[in-house]
């Protein structure tokens, strides 16, 4: 009946209106929440693309300390983490290298803006720690590049870096949502469709031409 069709049409219109309103709100609030992260990645991208000459800084601080070599698999993450705990060194271990012949253990450790090199003489139980401060620019670059691929055995061995890994994933998914919801909101504005098609088409053509040129070069 005509009344039934009008009722179904009204419900469909209400649903579309509600969907548009909710999407617009989520797009706005998600964009506000993600904006500091996007700004951080944007600034660090500029620093990565245009690195400045490092200013002369202080030489690495060097110290020695005695440790008690713990039992366990030499060169494993838990074993190395226990040694670092004795030395008060925190950060993301880049790798652990055990030289059984020389009875040495090397553990480079990184943090945003800080680099530490720990070398342990297993015969004497003596650790040599060299620590270098690298500044804010290096810290931003480090956060931009880390944590790296999640399936690498050593990635995310520091708790804070594992949290950062989750956060960066959330930011990426959030940006995907902003892109999709932005396209939807644009499509609902009929007056803006022509300009939108020009911009989307221009962006797609630019990406295609640039990627094609790089791949075929």
KAUR-V708135 format. One record per residue. N is the residue number from 1. RES is the residue in three letters. SS is DSSP state (A for helix, B for strand, O for the rest). NEAR is the number of other C-alpha atoms within 10 Angstrom. Layout:
# KAUR-V708135
n:N res:RES ss:SS near:NEAR
n:N res:RES ss:SS near:NEAR
This chain:
# KAUR-V708135
n:1 res:UNK ss:O near:6
n:2 res:UNK ss:A near:6
n:3 res:UNK ss:A near:8
n:4 res:UNK ss:A near:9
n:5 res:UNK ss:A near:10
n:6 res:UNK ss:A near:11
n:7 res:UNK ss:A near:12
n:8 res:UNK ss:A near:11
n:9 res:UNK ss:A near:12
n:10 res:UNK ss:A near:12
n:11 res:UNK ss:A near:12
n:12 res:UNK ss:A near:12
n:13 res:UNK ss:A near:12
n:14 res:UNK ss:A near:12
n:15 res:UNK ss:A near:12
n:16 res:UNK ss:A near:13
n:17 res:UNK ss:A near:12
n:18 res:UNK ss:A near:12
n:19 res:UNK ss:A near:12
n:20 res:UNK ss:A near:16
n:21 res:UNK ss:A near:13
n:22 res:UNK ss:A near:12
n:23 res:UNK ss:A near:18
n:24 res:UNK ss:A near:17
n:25 res:UNK ss:A near:12
n:26 res:UNK ss:A near:15
n:27 res:UNK ss:A near:20
n:28 res:UNK ss:A near:14
n:29 res:UNK ss:A near:12
n:30 res:UNK ss:A near:16
n:31 res:UNK ss:A near:16
n:32 res:UNK ss:A near:11
n:33 res:UNK ss:A near:12
n:34 res:UNK ss:A near:16
n:35 res:UNK ss:A near:14
n:36 res:UNK ss:A near:11
n:37 res:UNK ss:A near:15
n:38 res:UNK ss:A near:15
n:39 res:UNK ss:A near:11
n:40 res:UNK ss:A near:14
n:41 res:UNK ss:A near:17
n:42 res:UNK ss:A near:13
n:43 res:UNK ss:A near:15
n:44 res:UNK ss:A near:22
n:45 res:UNK ss:A near:16
n:46 res:UNK ss:A near:11
n:47 res:UNK ss:A near:15
n:48 res:UNK ss:A near:17
n:49 res:UNK ss:A near:8
n:50 res:UNK ss:O near:9
n:51 res:UNK ss:O near:13
n:52 res:UNK ss:O near:9
n:53 res:UNK ss:O near:6
n:54 res:UNK ss:O near:10
n:55 res:UNK ss:O near:8
n:56 res:UNK ss:O near:6
n:57 res:UNK ss:O near:10
n:58 res:UNK ss:O near:9
n:59 res:UNK ss:O near:10
n:60 res:UNK ss:O near:15
n:61 res:UNK ss:B near:11
n:62 res:UNK ss:B near:13
n:63 res:UNK ss:B near:11
n:64 res:UNK ss:B near:14
n:65 res:UNK ss:B near:12
n:66 res:UNK ss:B near:14
n:67 res:UNK ss:O near:17
n:68 res:UNK ss:O near:12
n:69 res:UNK ss:O near:19
n:70 res:UNK ss:O near:11
n:71 res:UNK ss:O near:8
n:72 res:UNK ss:O near:10
n:73 res:UNK ss:O near:10
n:74 res:UNK ss:O near:17
n:75 res:UNK ss:O near:17
n:76 res:UNK ss:O near:14
n:77 res:UNK ss:A near:17
n:78 res:UNK ss:A near:13
n:79 res:UNK ss:A near:16
n:80 res:UNK ss:A near:22
n:81 res:UNK ss:A near:20
n:82 res:UNK ss:A near:15
n:83 res:UNK ss:A near:20
n:84 res:UNK ss:A near:19
n:85 res:UNK ss:A near:10
n:86 res:UNK ss:A near:13
n:87 res:UNK ss:A near:17
n:88 res:UNK ss:O near:8
n:89 res:UNK ss:O near:17
n:90 res:UNK ss:O near:16
n:91 res:UNK ss:O near:21
n:92 res:UNK ss:B near:25
n:93 res:UNK ss:B near:22
n:94 res:UNK ss:B near:14
n:95 res:UNK ss:B near:18
n:96 res:UNK ss:B near:19
n:97 res:UNK ss:B near:16
n:98 res:UNK ss:B near:17
n:99 res:UNK ss:B near:13
n:100 res:UNK ss:O near:10
n:101 res:UNK ss:O near:6
n:102 res:UNK ss:O near:10
n:103 res:UNK ss:O near:12
n:104 res:UNK ss:B near:17
n:105 res:UNK ss:B near:19
n:106 res:UNK ss:B near:19
n:107 res:UNK ss:B near:22
n:108 res:UNK ss:B near:19
n:109 res:UNK ss:B near:21
n:110 res:UNK ss:B near:21
n:111 res:UNK ss:B near:20
n:112 res:UNK ss:O near:21
n:113 res:UNK ss:O near:17
n:114 res:UNK ss:B near:17
n:115 res:UNK ss:B near:17
n:116 res:UNK ss:B near:23
n:117 res:UNK ss:B near:18
n:118 res:UNK ss:B near:22
n:119 res:UNK ss:B near:18
n:120 res:UNK ss:B near:23
n:121 res:UNK ss:B near:17
n:122 res:UNK ss:O near:18
n:123 res:UNK ss:O near:10
n:124 res:UNK ss:O near:12
n:125 res:UNK ss:O near:13
n:126 res:UNK ss:B near:17
n:127 res:UNK ss:B near:22
n:128 res:UNK ss:B near:17
n:129 res:UNK ss:B near:20
n:130 res:UNK ss:B near:17
n:131 res:UNK ss:B near:20
n:132 res:UNK ss:B near:17
n:133 res:UNK ss:B near:18
n:134 res:UNK ss:O near:18
n:135 res:UNK ss:O near:14
n:136 res:UNK ss:A near:12
n:137 res:UNK ss:A near:17
n:138 res:UNK ss:A near:20
n:139 res:UNK ss:A near:17
n:140 res:UNK ss:A near:19
n:141 res:UNK ss:A near:21
n:142 res:UNK ss:A near:18
n:143 res:UNK ss:A near:20
n:144 res:UNK ss:A near:19
n:145 res:UNK ss:A near:13
n:146 res:UNK ss:O near:18
n:147 res:UNK ss:O near:21
n:148 res:UNK ss:O near:12
n:149 res:UNK ss:O near:12
n:150 res:UNK ss:O near:13
n:151 res:UNK ss:O near:8
n:152 res:UNK ss:O near:9
n:153 res:UNK ss:O near:10
n:154 res:UNK ss:O near:17
n:155 res:UNK ss:O near:19
n:156 res:UNK ss:O near:23
n:157 res:UNK ss:O near:18
n:158 res:UNK ss:O near:19
n:159 res:UNK ss:A near:12
n:160 res:UNK ss:A near:13
n:161 res:UNK ss:A near:19
n:162 res:UNK ss:A near:16
n:163 res:UNK ss:A near:12
n:164 res:UNK ss:A near:16
n:165 res:UNK ss:A near:20
n:166 res:UNK ss:A near:12
n:167 res:UNK ss:A near:13
n:168 res:UNK ss:A near:16
n:169 res:UNK ss:A near:11
n:170 res:UNK ss:A near:13
n:171 res:UNK ss:A near:18
n:172 res:UNK ss:A near:14
n:173 res:UNK ss:A near:12
n:174 res:UNK ss:A near:17
n:175 res:UNK ss:A near:18
n:176 res:UNK ss:A near:12
n:177 res:UNK ss:A near:17
n:178 res:UNK ss:A near:20
n:179 res:UNK ss:A near:13
n:180 res:UNK ss:A near:13
n:181 res:UNK ss:A near:18
n:182 res:UNK ss:A near:15
n:183 res:UNK ss:A near:13
n:184 res:UNK ss:A near:14
n:185 res:UNK ss:A near:16
n:186 res:UNK ss:A near:16
n:187 res:UNK ss:A near:15
n:188 res:UNK ss:A near:12
n:189 res:UNK ss:O near:10
n:190 res:UNK ss:A near:10
n:191 res:UNK ss:A near:10
n:192 res:UNK ss:A near:11
n:193 res:UNK ss:A near:13
n:194 res:UNK ss:A near:10
n:195 res:UNK ss:A near:11
n:196 res:UNK ss:A near:16
n:197 res:UNK ss:A near:13
n:198 res:UNK ss:A near:11
n:199 res:UNK ss:A near:12
n:200 res:UNK ss:A near:12
n:201 res:UNK ss:A near:12
n:202 res:UNK ss:A near:12
n:203 res:UNK ss:A near:11
n:204 res:UNK ss:A near:12
n:205 res:UNK ss:A near:12
n:206 res:UNK ss:A near:12
n:207 res:UNK ss:A near:12
n:208 res:UNK ss:A near:12
n:209 res:UNK ss:A near:11
n:210 res:UNK ss:A near:11
n:211 res:UNK ss:A near:12
n:212 res:UNK ss:A near:11
n:213 res:UNK ss:A near:10
n:214 res:UNK ss:A near:9
n:215 res:UNK ss:A near:8
n:216 res:UNK ss:A near:6
n:217 res:UNK ss:O near:6
